[in-house]
Amino acid sequence: MTPLQLPLPEYYLLPLVLNLVVLTICGLYYSHKFGGTKASLTGQNIYRCSGCGHVYVDDRDVPLARCNRCGIMNEAVKR
Ligand SMILES: [Zn+2]
């Protein structure tokens, strides 16, 4: 039996299942990736520069930190 001779439901089901598998793998990959990033940033403040948009971290417990690209002082967006 060639793949084109499969009954119609299987013929449509196979691409759907493959897509689900790929999406699941991508989801696991990205959740693992971002989970690891979050864990490694514990105890650090995250800053987003209002001048150039650069995102950076600073592990000092200060309300403002200087952007290392353009030198503007920014407030922490997440602690
Ligand atoms: Zn900046």
N, CA, C, O and the ligand as a Tripos MOL2 file, in Angstrom:
@<TRIPOS>MOLECULE
protein
  317   315    80     0     0
PROTEIN
NO_CHARGES

@<TRIPOS>ATOM
      1 N           0.8540   -1.2120    0.0000 N.3       1 MET1
      2 CA          0.0000    0.0000    0.0000 C.3       1 MET1
      3 C           0.8820    1.2510    0.0000 C.2       1 MET1
      4 O           1.7470    1.3970    0.8630 O.2       1 MET1
      5 N           0.6730    2.1340   -0.9410 N.am      2 THR2
      6 CA          1.4210    3.4010   -0.9560 C.3       2 THR2
      7 C           0.6940    4.4100   -0.0680 C.2       2 THR2
      8 O          -0.4940    4.2410    0.2070 O.2       2 THR2
      9 N           1.3760    5.4380    0.3750 N.am      3 PRO3
     10 CA          0.7410    6.4370    1.2650 C.3       3 PRO3
     11 C          -0.5010    7.0760    0.6380 C.2       3 PRO3
     12 O          -1.4290    7.4420    1.3590 O.2       3 PRO3
     13 N          -0.5340    7.2140   -0.6790 N.am      4 LEU4
     14 CA         -1.6730    7.8660   -1.3170 C.3       4 LEU4
     15 C          -2.9250    6.9950   -1.2820 C.2       4 LEU4
     16 O          -4.0280    7.4880   -1.5190 O.2       4 LEU4
     17 N          -2.7640    5.6920   -0.9880 N.am      5 GLN5
     18 CA         -3.9150    4.7950   -0.9540 C.3       5 GLN5
     19 C          -4.4540    4.6140    0.4600 C.2       5 GLN5
     20 O          -5.3220    3.7690    0.6790 O.2       5 GLN5
     21 N          -3.9540    5.3970    1.4350 N.am      6 LEU6
     22 CA         -4.4850    5.3330    2.8000 C.3       6 LEU6
     23 C          -5.9390    5.7850    2.7870 C.2       6 LEU6
     24 O          -6.3370    6.5860    1.9410 O.2       6 LEU6
     25 N          -6.7330    5.2710    3.7240 N.am      7 PRO7
     26 CA         -8.0980    5.7930    3.8480 C.3       7 PRO7
     27 C          -8.0640    7.2890    4.1520 C.2       7 PRO7
     28 O          -7.0940    7.7730    4.7350 O.2       7 PRO7
     29 N          -9.0830    8.0150    3.7770 N.am      8 LEU8
     30 CA         -9.0910    9.4730    3.8800 C.3       8 LEU8
     31 C          -8.7870   10.0140    5.2850 C.2       8 LEU8
     32 O          -7.9550   10.9150    5.3960 O.2       8 LEU8
     33 N          -9.4150    9.5160    6.3670 N.am      9 PRO9
     34 CA         -9.1100   10.0650    7.6990 C.3       9 PRO9
     35 C          -7.6280    9.9810    8.0590 C.2       9 PRO9
     36 O          -7.0680   10.9370    8.5940 O.2       9 PRO9
     37 N          -6.9930    8.8540    7.7740 N.am     10 GLU10
     38 CA         -5.5630    8.7290    8.0880 C.3      10 GLU10
     39 C          -4.7450    9.6870    7.2460 C.2      10 GLU10
     40 O          -3.7610   10.2590    7.7150 O.2      10 GLU10
     41 N          -5.1540    9.8560    6.0060 N.am     11 TYR11
     42 CA         -4.4300   10.7300    5.0930 C.3      11 TYR11
     43 C          -4.4170   12.1670    5.6250 C.2      11 TYR11
     44 O          -3.4320   12.8860    5.4530 O.2      11 TYR11
     45 N          -5.5170   12.5860    6.2750 N.am     12 TYR12
     46 CA         -5.5690   13.9320    6.8550 C.3      12 TYR12
     47 C          -5.0010   13.9710    8.2660 C.2      12 TYR12
     48 O          -4.4940   14.9960    8.7210 O.2      12 TYR12
     49 N          -5.0940   12.8360    8.9470 N.am     13 LEU13
     50 CA         -4.6520   12.8020   10.3420 C.3      13 LEU13
     51 C          -3.1290   12.8690   10.4610 C.2      13 LEU13
     52 O          -2.5960   13.5060   11.3690 O.2      13 LEU13
     53 N          -2.4440   12.2130    9.5450 N.am     14 LEU14
     54 CA         -0.9800   12.1240    9.6480 C.3      14 LEU14
     55 C          -0.2990   13.5000    9.6880 C.2      14 LEU14
     56 O           0.5110   13.7280   10.5860 O.2      14 LEU14
     57 N          -0.5880   14.4330    8.7550 N.am     15 PRO15
     58 CA          0.0370   15.7700    8.8370 C.3      15 PRO15
     59 C          -0.3280   16.4960   10.1250 C.2      15 PRO15
     60 O           0.5060   17.1940   10.7010 O.2      15 PRO15
     61 N          -1.5910   16.3320   10.5890 N.am     16 LEU16
     62 CA         -2.0020   16.9960   11.8240 C.3      16 LEU16
     63 C          -1.1850   16.4910   13.0090 C.2      16 LEU16
     64 O          -0.7010   17.2750   13.8240 O.2      16 LEU16
     65 N          -1.0380   15.1660   13.0900 N.am     17 VAL17
     66 CA         -0.2690   14.5890   14.1970 C.3      17 VAL17
     67 C           1.1860   15.0340   14.1210 C.2      17 VAL17
     68 O           1.7950   15.3540   15.1410 O.2      17 VAL17
     69 N           1.7390   15.0540   12.9160 N.am     18 LEU18
     70 CA          3.1310   15.5000   12.7650 C.3      18 LEU18
     71 C           3.2880   16.9530   13.2070 C.2      18 LEU18
     72 O           4.2530   17.3080   13.8830 O.2      18 LEU18
     73 N           2.3140   17.7960   12.8110 N.am     19 ASN19
     74 CA          2.3550   19.1980   13.2490 C.3      19 ASN19
     75 C           2.2980   19.3170   14.7680 C.2      19 ASN19
     76 O           3.0410   20.0900   15.3720 O.2      19 ASN19
     77 N           1.4030   18.5390   15.3750 N.am     20 LEU20
     78 CA          1.2880   18.5720   16.8360 C.3      20 LEU20
     79 C           2.5960   18.1610   17.5030 C.2      20 LEU20
     80 O           3.0270   18.7720   18.4810 O.2      20 LEU20
     81 N           3.2180   17.1230   16.9610 N.am     21 VAL21
     82 CA          4.4900   16.6520   17.5300 C.3      21 VAL21
     83 C           5.5460   17.7450   17.4230 C.2      21 VAL21
     84 O           6.2760   18.0070   18.3790 O.2      21 VAL21
     85 N           5.6260   18.3910   16.2390 N.am     22 VAL22
     86 CA          6.6290   19.4460   16.0360 C.3      22 VAL22
     87 C           6.3600   20.6190   16.9840 C.2      22 VAL22
     88 O           7.2850   21.1490   17.6000 O.2      22 VAL22
     89 N           5.0760   21.0250   17.0990 N.am     23 LEU23
     90 CA          4.7340   22.1400   17.9820 C.3      23 LEU23
     91 C           5.0480   21.8000   19.4360 C.2      23 LEU23
     92 O           5.5400   22.6440   20.1850 O.2      23 LEU23
     93 N           4.7610   20.5560   19.8330 N.am     24 THR24
     94 CA          5.0470   20.1440   21.2080 C.3      24 THR24
     95 C           6.5440   20.2090   21.4840 C.2      24 THR24
     96 O           6.9710   20.6790   22.5390 O.2      24 THR24
     97 N           7.3390   19.7290   20.5220 N.am     25 ILE25
     98 CA          8.7960   19.7530   20.7030 C.3      25 ILE25
     99 C           9.2860   21.1980   20.7920 C.2      25 ILE25
    100 O          10.1210   21.5230   21.6360 O.2      25 ILE25
    101 N           8.7550   22.0780   19.9030 N.am     26 CYS26
    102 CA          9.1390   23.4980   19.9510 C.3      26 CYS26
    103 C           8.7580   24.1120   21.2980 C.2      26 CYS26
    104 O           9.5490   24.8420   21.8960 O.2      26 CYS26
    105 N           7.5510   23.8170   21.7720 N.am     27 GLY27
    106 CA          7.0910   24.3530   23.0560 C.3      27 GLY27
    107 C           7.9890   23.9230   24.1950 C.2      27 GLY27
    108 O           8.3640   24.7350   25.0420 O.2      27 GLY27
    109 N           8.3330   22.6510   24.2160 N.am     28 LEU28
    110 CA          9.2090   22.1390   25.2740 C.3      28 LEU28
    111 C          10.5830   22.7940   25.1840 C.2      28 LEU28
    112 O          11.1860   23.1530   26.1960 O.2      28 LEU28
    113 N          11.0680   22.9410   23.9420 N.am     29 TYR29
    114 CA         12.3960   23.5410   23.7470 C.3      29 TYR29
    115 C          12.4170   24.9730   24.2860 C.2      29 TYR29
    116 O          13.3310   25.3540   25.0180 O.2      29 TYR29
    117 N          11.3810   25.7800   23.9120 N.am     30 TYR30
    118 CA         11.3880   27.1810   24.3240 C.3      30 TYR30
    119 C          11.0920   27.3480   25.8080 C.2      30 TYR30
    120 O          11.6610   28.2270   26.4540 O.2      30 TYR30
    121 N          10.2020   26.5090   26.3620 N.am     31 SER31
    122 CA          9.9330   26.6300   27.7970 C.3      31 SER31
    123 C          11.1740   26.2400   28.5870 C.2      31 SER31
    124 O          11.4560   26.8200   29.6350 O.2      31 SER31
    125 N          11.9130   25.2580   28.0860 N.am     32 HIS32
    126 CA         13.1620   24.8680   28.7470 C.3      32 HIS32
    127 C          14.1860   25.9990   28.6510 C.2      32 HIS32
    128 O          14.8840   26.3120   29.6150 O.2      32 HIS32
    129 N          14.2550   26.6030   27.4590 N.am     33 LYS33
    130 CA         15.2170   27.6750   27.2210 C.3      33 LYS33
    131 C          14.9350   28.8760   28.1230 C.2      33 LYS33
    132 O          15.8290   29.3890   28.7960 O.2      33 LYS33
    133 N          13.6470   29.3220   28.1220 N.am     34 PHE34
    134 CA         13.3150   30.5020   28.9160 C.3      34 PHE34
    135 C          13.2860   30.1800   30.3960 C.2      34 PHE34
    136 O          13.5840   31.0420   31.2230 O.2      34 PHE34
    137 N          12.9280   28.9400   30.7450 N.am     35 GLY35
    138 CA         12.9800   28.5410   32.1500 C.3      35 GLY35
    139 C          14.4060   28.6440   32.6640 C.2      35 GLY35
    140 O          14.6400   29.1150   33.7770 O.2      35 GLY35
    141 N          15.3620   28.2010   31.8460 N.am     36 GLY36
    142 CA         16.7610   28.2620   32.2480 C.3      36 GLY36
    143 C          17.2320   29.6920   32.3880 C.2      36 GLY36
    144 O          17.9970   30.0070   33.2990 O.2      36 GLY36
    145 N          16.7770   30.5810   31.4790 N.am     37 THR37
    146 CA         17.1400   31.9860   31.5480 C.3      37 THR37
    147 C          16.6230   32.6110   32.8330 C.2      37 THR37
    148 O          17.3380   33.3470   33.5120 O.2      37 THR37
    149 N          15.3560   32.3040   33.1620 N.am     38 LYS38
    150 CA         14.7480   32.8590   34.3640 C.3      38 LYS38
    151 C          15.5360   32.4320   35.6010 C.2      38 LYS38
    152 O          15.8260   33.2490   36.4750 O.2      38 LYS38
    153 N          15.8790   31.1470   35.6650 N.am     39 ALA39
    154 CA         16.5750   30.6320   36.8370 C.3      39 ALA39
    155 C          17.9400   31.2920   36.9750 C.2      39 ALA39
    156 O          18.3820   31.5820   38.0860 O.2      39 ALA39
    157 N          18.6150   31.5330   35.8370 N.am     40 SER40
    158 CA         19.9500   32.1070   35.9190 C.3      40 SER40
    159 C          19.9010   33.5900   36.2720 C.2      40 SER40
    160 O          20.9150   34.1680   36.6630 O.2      40 SER40
    161 N          18.7150   34.2180   36.1360 N.am     41 LEU41
    162 CA         18.5990   35.6470   36.4520 C.3      41 LEU41
    163 C          18.0860   35.8840   37.8660 C.2      41 LEU41
    164 O          17.8320   37.0310   38.2340 O.2      41 LEU41
    165 N          17.9280   34.8440   38.6640 N.am     42 THR42
    166 CA         17.4160   35.0100   40.0160 C.3      42 THR42
    167 C          18.3160   35.9570   40.8000 C.2      42 THR42
    168 O          19.5360   35.7950   40.8290 O.2      42 THR42
    169 N          17.6970   36.9450   41.4320 N.am     43 GLY43
    170 CA         18.4580   37.8890   42.2270 C.3      43 GLY43
    171 C          18.9610   39.0650   41.4270 C.2      43 GLY43
    172 O          19.6570   39.9240   41.9680 O.2      43 GLY43
    173 N          18.6210   39.1290   40.1240 N.am     44 GLN44
    174 CA         19.0720   40.2410   39.3090 C.3      44 GLN44
    175 C          17.8780   41.0840   38.8740 C.2      44 GLN44
    176 O          16.7740   40.5690   38.7000 O.2      44 GLN44
    177 N          18.1060   42.3620   38.7020 N.am     45 ASN45
    178 CA         17.0790   43.2500   38.1750 C.3      45 ASN45
    179 C          17.2190   43.3220   36.6620 C.2      45 ASN45
    180 O          18.3230   43.3240   36.1180 O.2      45 ASN45
    181 N          16.0590   43.3820   35.9940 N.am     46 ILE46
    182 CA         16.0710   43.5020   34.5400 C.3      46 ILE46
    183 C          15.6860   44.9340   34.1770 C.2      46 ILE46
    184 O          14.7090   45.4730   34.6970 O.2      46 ILE46
    185 N          16.4470   45.5360   33.2980 N.am     47 TYR47
    186 CA         16.2050   46.9160   32.8750 C.3      47 TYR47
    187 C          16.0020   46.9650   31.3710 C.2      47 TYR47
    188 O          16.6570   46.2460   30.6160 O.2      47 TYR47
    189 N          15.0730   47.8330   30.9440 N.am     48 ARG48
    190 CA         14.9340   48.0790   29.5080 C.3      48 ARG48
    191 C          15.1970   49.5650   29.2850 C.2      48 ARG48
    192 O          14.5210   50.4160   29.8610 O.2      48 ARG48
    193 N          16.1650   49.8640   28.4600 N.am     49 CYS49
    194 CA         16.5680   51.2480   28.2370 C.3      49 CYS49
    195 C          15.4730   52.0060   27.4990 C.2      49 CYS49
    196 O          14.9800   51.5510   26.4670 O.2      49 CYS49
    197 N          15.0940   53.1750   28.0390 N.am     50 SER50
    198 CA         14.0720   53.9850   27.3720 C.3      50 SER50
    199 C          14.6580   54.7460   26.1960 C.2      50 SER50
    200 O          13.9150   55.2740   25.3690 O.2      50 SER50
    201 N          15.9880   54.8090   26.1090 N.am     51 GLY51
    202 CA         16.6180   55.5330   25.0190 C.3      51 GLY51
    203 C          16.8400   54.6680   23.7840 C.2      51 GLY51
    204 O          16.4560   55.0480   22.6780 O.2      51 GLY51
    205 N          17.4720   53.4820   23.9760 N.am     52 CYS52
    206 CA         17.8470   52.6710   22.8160 C.3      52 CYS52
    207 C          17.1450   51.3220   22.7940 C.2      52 CYS52
    208 O          17.2820   50.5730   21.8270 O.2      52 CYS52
    209 N          16.3840   50.9930   23.8620 N.am     53 GLY53
    210 CA         15.6510   49.7300   23.8720 C.3      53 GLY53
    211 C          16.4870   48.5390   24.2960 C.2      53 GLY53
    212 O          15.9950   47.4100   24.2980 O.2      53 GLY53
    213 N          17.7320   48.7640   24.6540 N.am     54 HIS54
    214 CA         18.6150   47.6870   25.0770 C.3      54 HIS54
    215 C          18.1070   47.0930   26.3970 C.2      54 HIS54
    216 O          17.7670   47.8270   27.3250 O.2      54 HIS54
    217 N          18.0590   45.7540   26.4700 N.am     55 VAL55
    218 CA         17.6500   45.0750   27.6930 C.3      55 VAL55
    219 C          18.8940   44.5380   28.3820 C.2      55 VAL55
    220 O          19.7220   43.8740   27.7590 O.2      55 VAL55
    221 N          19.0190   44.8250   29.6660 N.am     56 TYR56
    222 CA         20.2160   44.3840   30.3860 C.3      56 TYR56
    223 C          19.8620   44.0650   31.8250 C.2      56 TYR56
    224 O          18.7780   44.4100   32.2960 O.2      56 TYR56
    225 N          20.7660   43.4130   32.5180 N.am     57 VAL57
    226 CA         20.5360   43.0300   33.9150 C.3      57 VAL57
    227 C          21.6070   43.6490   34.7840 C.2      57 VAL57
    228 O          22.7120   43.9500   34.3320 O.2      57 VAL57
    229 N          21.2470   43.8320   36.0550 N.am     58 ASP58
    230 CA         22.2070   44.3300   37.0280 C.3      58 ASP58
    231 C          21.9180   43.6220   38.3360 C.2      58 ASP58
    232 O          20.7840   43.6420   38.8120 O.2      58 ASP58
    233 N          22.9240   42.9990   38.9230 N.am     59 ASP59
    234 CA         22.6670   42.2430   40.1430 C.3      59 ASP59
    235 C          22.7810   43.0890   41.4100 C.2      59 ASP59
    236 O          22.6010   42.5750   42.5140 O.2      59 ASP59
    237 N          23.0780   44.3810   41.2580 N.am     60 ARG60
    238 CA         23.0510   45.2600   42.4300 C.3      60 ARG60
    239 C          21.6040   45.6220   42.7290 C.2      60 ARG60
    240 O          20.7950   45.7540   41.8110 O.2      60 ARG60
    241 N          21.2740   45.7820   43.9970 N.am     61 ASP61
    242 CA         19.8970   46.1090   44.3660 C.3      61 ASP61
    243 C          19.7240   47.6260   44.3530 C.2      61 ASP61
    244 O          19.6120   48.2580   45.4030 O.2      61 ASP61
    245 N          19.7050   48.1970   43.1520 N.am     62 VAL62
    246 CA         19.5670   49.6410   43.0000 C.3      62 VAL62
    247 C          18.3410   49.9350   42.1340 C.2      62 VAL62
    248 O          18.0290   49.1740   41.2180 O.2      62 VAL62
    249 N          17.6430   51.0470   42.4250 N.am     63 PRO63
    250 CA         16.4340   51.3640   41.6520 C.3      63 PRO63
    251 C          16.7330   51.8060   40.2220 C.2      63 PRO63
    252 O          15.9010   51.6250   39.3320 O.2      63 PRO63
    253 N          17.8970   52.3740   39.9960 N.am     64 LEU64
    254 CA         18.2650   52.8410   38.6630 C.3      64 LEU64
    255 C          19.6060   52.2280   38.2660 C.2      64 LEU64
    256 O          20.5040   52.0760   39.0940 O.2      64 LEU64
    257 N          19.7230   51.8820   36.9930 N.am     65 ALA65
    258 CA         21.0030   51.3680   36.4910 C.3      65 ALA65
    259 C          21.2860   52.0030   35.1340 C.2      65 ALA65
    260 O          20.3790   52.2570   34.3410 O.2      65 ALA65
    261 N          22.5630   52.2480   34.8950 N.am     66 ARG66
    262 CA         22.9530   52.9420   33.6660 C.3      66 ARG66
    263 C          23.0400   51.9650   32.4940 C.2      66 ARG66
    264 O          23.6420   50.8970   32.6050 O.2      66 ARG66
    265 N          22.4240   52.3490   31.3620 N.am     67 CYS67
    266 CA         22.5060   51.5380   30.1500 C.3      67 CYS67
    267 C          23.9540   51.5010   29.6810 C.2      67 CYS67
    268 O          24.6020   52.5410   29.5660 O.2      67 CYS67
    269 N          24.4680   50.2810   29.4070 N.am     68 ASN68
    270 CA         25.8710   50.1950   28.9940 C.3      68 ASN68
    271 C          26.0550   50.4740   27.5070 C.2      68 ASN68
    272 O          27.1640   50.3560   26.9850 O.2      68 ASN68
    273 N          24.9680   50.8460   26.8190 N.am     69 ARG69
    274 CA         25.1080   51.2350   25.4080 C.3      69 ARG69
    275 C          25.1130   52.7390   25.2470 C.2      69 ARG69
    276 O          25.9740   53.3080   24.5740 O.2      69 ARG69
    277 N          24.1040   53.3970   25.8960 N.am     70 CYS70
    278 CA         23.9760   54.8320   25.6530 C.3      70 CYS70
    279 C          24.1080   55.6650   26.9220 C.2      70 CYS70
    280 O          24.1630   56.8920   26.8430 O.2      70 CYS70
    281 N          24.1610   55.0210   28.1030 N.am     71 GLY71
    282 CA         24.4400   55.7540   29.3220 C.3      71 GLY71
    283 C          23.2480   56.3590   30.0180 C.2      71 GLY71
    284 O          23.4230   57.0540   31.0190 O.2      71 GLY71
    285 N          22.0210   56.1250   29.5270 N.am     72 ILE72
    286 CA         20.8290   56.6570   30.1680 C.3      72 ILE72
    287 C          20.5100   55.8250   31.4150 C.2      72 ILE72
    288 O          20.6620   54.6030   31.4070 O.2      72 ILE72
    289 N          20.0690   56.4960   32.4840 N.am     73 MET73
    290 CA         19.6540   55.7870   33.6990 C.3      73 MET73
    291 C          18.2240   55.2880   33.5050 C.2      73 MET73
    292 O          17.3570   56.0390   33.0590 O.2      73 MET73
    293 N          17.9740   54.0000   33.8470 N.am     74 ASN74
    294 CA         16.6440   53.3970   33.6550 C.3      74 ASN74
    295 C          16.1750   52.7080   34.9330 C.2      74 ASN74
    296 O          16.9750   52.2380   35.7410 O.2      74 ASN74
    297 N          14.8340   52.6640   35.0920 N.am     75 GLU75
    298 CA         14.2470   51.9520   36.2210 C.3      75 GLU75
    299 C          14.1240   50.4710   35.8810 C.2      75 GLU75
    300 O          13.9700   50.1050   34.7150 O.2      75 GLU75
    301 N          14.1910   49.6190   36.9070 N.am     76 ALA76
    302 CA         14.0550   48.1780   36.7140 C.3      76 ALA76
    303 C          12.6160   47.8660   36.2690 C.2      76 ALA76
    304 O          11.6590   48.4120   36.8180 O.2      76 ALA76
    305 N          12.4770   46.9900   35.2760 N.am     77 VAL77
    306 CA         11.1580   46.5690   34.8530 C.3      77 VAL77
    307 C          10.7490   45.2870   35.5670 C.2      77 VAL77
    308 O           9.5640   44.9590   35.6220 O.2      77 VAL77
    309 N          11.7150   44.5630   36.1130 N.am     78 LYS78
    310 CA         11.4100   43.3350   36.8370 C.3      78 LYS78
    311 C          12.5180   43.0650   37.8270 C.2      78 LYS78
    312 O          13.6990   43.2040   37.5110 O.2      78 LYS78
    313 N          12.1150   42.6640   39.0690 N.am     79 ARG79
    314 CA         13.1110   42.3610   40.0870 C.3      79 ARG79
    315 C          13.0560   40.9010   40.4510 C.2      79 ARG79
    316 O          13.8240   40.4460   41.2990 O.2      79 ARG79
    317 ZN         20.4180   52.6710   26.1210 Zn       80 ZN80
@<TRIPOS>BOND
     1     1     2 1
     2     2     3 1
     3     3     4 2
     4     3     5 am
     5     5     6 1
     6     6     7 1
     7     7     8 2
     8     7     9 am
     9     9    10 1
    10    10    11 1
    11    11    12 2
    12    11    13 am
    13    13    14 1
    14    14    15 1
    15    15    16 2
    16    15    17 am
    17    17    18 1
    18    18    19 1
    19    19    20 2
    20    19    21 am
    21    21    22 1
    22    22    23 1
    23    23    24 2
    24    23    25 am
    25    25    26 1
    26    26    27 1
    27    27    28 2
    28    27    29 am
    29    29    30 1
    30    30    31 1
    31    31    32 2
    32    31    33 am
    33    33    34 1
    34    34    35 1
    35    35    36 2
    36    35    37 am
    37    37    38 1
    38    38    39 1
    39    39    40 2
    40    39    41 am
    41    41    42 1
    42    42    43 1
    43    43    44 2
    44    43    45 am
    45    45    46 1
    46    46    47 1
    47    47    48 2
    48    47    49 am
    49    49    50 1
    50    50    51 1
    51    51    52 2
    52    51    53 am
    53    53    54 1
    54    54    55 1
    55    55    56 2
    56    55    57 am
    57    57    58 1
    58    58    59 1
    59    59    60 2
    60    59    61 am
    61    61    62 1
    62    62    63 1
    63    63    64 2
    64    63    65 am
    65    65    66 1
    66    66    67 1
    67    67    68 2
    68    67    69 am
    69    69    70 1
    70    70    71 1
    71    71    72 2
    72    71    73 am
    73    73    74 1
    74    74    75 1
    75    75    76 2
    76    75    77 am
    77    77    78 1
    78    78    79 1
    79    79    80 2
    80    79    81 am
    81    81    82 1
    82    82    83 1
    83    83    84 2
    84    83    85 am
    85    85    86 1
    86    86    87 1
    87    87    88 2
    88    87    89 am
    89    89    90 1
    90    90    91 1
    91    91    92 2
    92    91    93 am
    93    93    94 1
    94    94    95 1
    95    95    96 2
    96    95    97 am
    97    97    98 1
    98    98    99 1
    99    99   100 2
   100    99   101 am
   101   101   102 1
   102   102   103 1
   103   103   104 2
   104   103   105 am
   105   105   106 1
   106   106   107 1
   107   107   108 2
   108   107   109 am
   109   109   110 1
   110   110   111 1
   111   111   112 2
   112   111   113 am
   113   113   114 1
   114   114   115 1
   115   115   116 2
   116   115   117 am
   117   117   118 1
   118   118   119 1
   119   119   120 2
   120   119   121 am
   121   121   122 1
   122   122   123 1
   123   123   124 2
   124   123   125 am
   125   125   126 1
   126   126   127 1
   127   127   128 2
   128   127   129 am
   129   129   130 1
   130   130   131 1
   131   131   132 2
   132   131   133 am
   133   133   134 1
   134   134   135 1
   135   135   136 2
   136   135   137 am
   137   137   138 1
   138   138   139 1
   139   139   140 2
   140   139   141 am
   141   141   142 1
   142   142   143 1
   143   143   144 2
   144   143   145 am
   145   145   146 1
   146   146   147 1
   147   147   148 2
   148   147   149 am
   149   149   150 1
   150   150   151 1
   151   151   152 2
   152   151   153 am
   153   153   154 1
   154   154   155 1
   155   155   156 2
   156   155   157 am
   157   157   158 1
   158   158   159 1
   159   159   160 2
   160   159   161 am
   161   161   162 1
   162   162   163 1
   163   163   164 2
   164   163   165 am
   165   165   166 1
   166   166   167 1
   167   167   168 2
   168   167   169 am
   169   169   170 1
   170   170   171 1
   171   171   172 2
   172   171   173 am
   173   173   174 1
   174   174   175 1
   175   175   176 2
   176   175   177 am
   177   177   178 1
   178   178   179 1
   179   179   180 2
   180   179   181 am
   181   181   182 1
   182   182   183 1
   183   183   184 2
   184   183   185 am
   185   185   186 1
   186   186   187 1
   187   187   188 2
   188   187   189 am
   189   189   190 1
   190   190   191 1
   191   191   192 2
   192   191   193 am
   193   193   194 1
   194   194   195 1
   195   195   196 2
   196   195   197 am
   197   197   198 1
   198   198   199 1
   199   199   200 2
   200   199   201 am
   201   201   202 1
   202   202   203 1
   203   203   204 2
   204   203   205 am
   205   205   206 1
   206   206   207 1
   207   207   208 2
   208   207   209 am
   209   209   210 1
   210   210   211 1
   211   211   212 2
   212   211   213 am
   213   213   214 1
   214   214   215 1
   215   215   216 2
   216   215   217 am
   217   217   218 1
   218   218   219 1
   219   219   220 2
   220   219   221 am
   221   221   222 1
   222   222   223 1
   223   223   224 2
   224   223   225 am
   225   225   226 1
   226   226   227 1
   227   227   228 2
   228   227   229 am
   229   229   230 1
   230   230   231 1
   231   231   232 2
   232   231   233 am
   233   233   234 1
   234   234   235 1
   235   235   236 2
   236   235   237 am
   237   237   238 1
   238   238   239 1
   239   239   240 2
   240   239   241 am
   241   241   242 1
   242   242   243 1
   243   243   244 2
   244   243   245 am
   245   245   246 1
   246   246   247 1
   247   247   248 2
   248   247   249 am
   249   249   250 1
   250   250   251 1
   251   251   252 2
   252   251   253 am
   253   253   254 1
   254   254   255 1
   255   255   256 2
   256   255   257 am
   257   257   258 1
   258   258   259 1
   259   259   260 2
   260   259   261 am
   261   261   262 1
   262   262   263 1
   263   263   264 2
   264   263   265 am
   265   265   266 1
   266   266   267 1
   267   267   268 2
   268   267   269 am
   269   269   270 1
   270   270   271 1
   271   271   272 2
   272   271   273 am
   273   273   274 1
   274   274   275 1
   275   275   276 2
   276   275   277 am
   277   277   278 1
   278   278   279 1
   279   279   280 2
   280   279   281 am
   281   281   282 1
   282   282   283 1
   283   283   284 2
   284   283   285 am
   285   285   286 1
   286   286   287 1
   287   287   288 2
   288   287   289 am
   289   289   290 1
   290   290   291 1
   291   291   292 2
   292   291   293 am
   293   293   294 1
   294   294   295 1
   295   295   296 2
   296   295   297 am
   297   297   298 1
   298   298   299 1
   299   299   300 2
   300   299   301 am
   301   301   302 1
   302   302   303 1
   303   303   304 2
   304   303   305 am
   305   305   306 1
   306   306   307 1
   307   307   308 2
   308   307   309 am
   309   309   310 1
   310   310   311 1
   311   311   312 2
   312   311   313 am
   313   313   314 1
   314   314   315 1
   315   315   316 2
@<TRIPOS>SUBSTRUCTURE
     1 MET1         2 RESIDUE 1 A MET
     2 THR2         6 RESIDUE 1 A THR
     3 PRO3        10 RESIDUE 1 A PRO
     4 LEU4        14 RESIDUE 1 A LEU
     5 GLN5        18 RESIDUE 1 A GLN
     6 LEU6        22 RESIDUE 1 A LEU
     7 PRO7        26 RESIDUE 1 A PRO
     8 LEU8        30 RESIDUE 1 A LEU
     9 PRO9        34 RESIDUE 1 A PRO
    10 GLU10       38 RESIDUE 1 A GLU
    11 TYR11       42 RESIDUE 1 A TYR
    12 TYR12       46 RESIDUE 1 A TYR
    13 LEU13       50 RESIDUE 1 A LEU
    14 LEU14       54 RESIDUE 1 A LEU
    15 PRO15       58 RESIDUE 1 A PRO
    16 LEU16       62 RESIDUE 1 A LEU
    17 VAL17       66 RESIDUE 1 A VAL
    18 LEU18       70 RESIDUE 1 A LEU
    19 ASN19       74 RESIDUE 1 A ASN
    20 LEU20       78 RESIDUE 1 A LEU
    21 VAL21       82 RESIDUE 1 A VAL
    22 VAL22       86 RESIDUE 1 A VAL
    23 LEU23       90 RESIDUE 1 A LEU
    24 THR24       94 RESIDUE 1 A THR
    25 ILE25       98 RESIDUE 1 A ILE
    26 CYS26      102 RESIDUE 1 A CYS
    27 GLY27      106 RESIDUE 1 A GLY
    28 LEU28      110 RESIDUE 1 A LEU
    29 TYR29      114 RESIDUE 1 A TYR
    30 TYR30      118 RESIDUE 1 A TYR
    31 SER31      122 RESIDUE 1 A SER
    32 HIS32      126 RESIDUE 1 A HIS
    33 LYS33      130 RESIDUE 1 A LYS
    34 PHE34      134 RESIDUE 1 A PHE
    35 GLY35      138 RESIDUE 1 A GLY
    36 GLY36      142 RESIDUE 1 A GLY
    37 THR37      146 RESIDUE 1 A THR
    38 LYS38      150 RESIDUE 1 A LYS
    39 ALA39      154 RESIDUE 1 A ALA
    40 SER40      158 RESIDUE 1 A SER
    41 LEU41      162 RESIDUE 1 A LEU
    42 THR42      166 RESIDUE 1 A THR
    43 GLY43      170 RESIDUE 1 A GLY
    44 GLN44      174 RESIDUE 1 A GLN
    45 ASN45      178 RESIDUE 1 A ASN
    46 ILE46      182 RESIDUE 1 A ILE
    47 TYR47      186 RESIDUE 1 A TYR
    48 ARG48      190 RESIDUE 1 A ARG
    49 CYS49      194 RESIDUE 1 A CYS
    50 SER50      198 RESIDUE 1 A SER
    51 GLY51      202 RESIDUE 1 A GLY
    52 CYS52      206 RESIDUE 1 A CYS
    53 GLY53      210 RESIDUE 1 A GLY
    54 HIS54      214 RESIDUE 1 A HIS
    55 VAL55      218 RESIDUE 1 A VAL
    56 TYR56      222 RESIDUE 1 A TYR
    57 VAL57      226 RESIDUE 1 A VAL
    58 ASP58      230 RESIDUE 1 A ASP
    59 ASP59      234 RESIDUE 1 A ASP
    60 ARG60      238 RESIDUE 1 A ARG
    61 ASP61      242 RESIDUE 1 A ASP
    62 VAL62      246 RESIDUE 1 A VAL
    63 PRO63      250 RESIDUE 1 A PRO
    64 LEU64      254 RESIDUE 1 A LEU
    65 ALA65      258 RESIDUE 1 A ALA
    66 ARG66      262 RESIDUE 1 A ARG
    67 CYS67      266 RESIDUE 1 A CYS
    68 ASN68      270 RESIDUE 1 A ASN
    69 ARG69      274 RESIDUE 1 A ARG
    70 CYS70      278 RESIDUE 1 A CYS
    71 GLY71      282 RESIDUE 1 A GLY
    72 ILE72      286 RESIDUE 1 A ILE
    73 MET73      290 RESIDUE 1 A MET
    74 ASN74      294 RESIDUE 1 A ASN
    75 GLU75      298 RESIDUE 1 A GLU
    76 ALA76      302 RESIDUE 1 A ALA
    77 VAL77      306 RESIDUE 1 A VAL
    78 LYS78      310 RESIDUE 1 A LYS
    79 ARG79      314 RESIDUE 1 A ARG
    80 ZN80       317 GROUP 0 **** ****
